[in-house]
Amino acid sequence: MIVPAINKEPRWIKPVLLFLALVFLAVFIFIPLFTIFHQALGSGLKVYFKNLMEPDIFAAIKLTLVVALVCVPVNTFFGILLAWVVTKFEFKGKNILITLIEVPFAISPVIAGLLFIFLFGSFGWFGQWLIAHHLKVVFALPGIFLATAFVTFPFVARELIPLMQELGRDDEEAAMTLGAKGFQIFFRITLPNIKWGLIYGVVLTNARSMGEFGAVAVVSGLIRGVTTTMPLYIDILYNEYRYAAAFGVASLLTLLALATLIVKTIVEHFNSVRKI
């Protein structure tokens, strides 16, 4: 018996959809990327590297990398800790804790920056105490670290919680019955099982740390050479009509983002191969 084809699509559907997808990618990805590098390299490589070696620009590049190096390990540690607590224990308020993890995604980064101003600014809740002890949080490096850590906080936990819930507790409980201790269970059982999800969360955290603008702009004070990260300094250079320098820094930030994307793709590939 021959079964008639159901919902067979016309031949023109596939090429049309493919064409529309390519047009969309060209308009929103390929052309902007080409424009960034064309503008950055339009005056030649000598000018390009000269711009990147300017003291304030070099300081912005250095600060961006330092912020990522600080915030990524911190959020990785607390992301693993939260995922472990949520998936391995039952307690009152568990759903509230899971909801709180999503708060940085629910509010605007600018509002997050204002939150730290209200807490640690000179007229904030802890402002006078900080002034009395000669401590500075906002308009200084600690404020940038706090703002970046806040907006990037959920990535690792969000990747690990559903993964660890899917894996369950059987392996850990079996290891415990055989006499394994807490850290042994974590490093020999849990960590190998979650490593790809963990790496994926770390990659996303790193990408957002380097590219964050809104929250950092509020707490930084835009002090050149001190509290301006790469995204902030791109905006400063562009507003000063220094287009070659602005696009030069933007191209470097784009290369860092593309490198992060490549790492993410590799992780996804190995993760999919492992599941097959």
Secondary structure, 3 states (H helix, E strand, C coil): CCCCCCCCCCCCHHHHHHHHHHHHHHHHHHHHHHHHHHHHHCCCHHHHHHHHCCHHHHHHHHHHHHHHHHHHHHHHHHHHHHHHHHHHCCCCCHHHHHHHHCHHHHCCHHHHHHHHHHHHCCCCCCHHHHHHCCCCCCCCHHHHHHHHHHHHCHHHHHHHHHHHHHHCCHHHHHHHHCCCCHHHHHHHHHHHHHHHHHHHHHHHHHHHHHHCCHHHHHHHCCCCCCCCCHHHHHHHHHHCCCHHHHHHHHHHHHHHHHHHHHHHHHHHHHHHHHHC
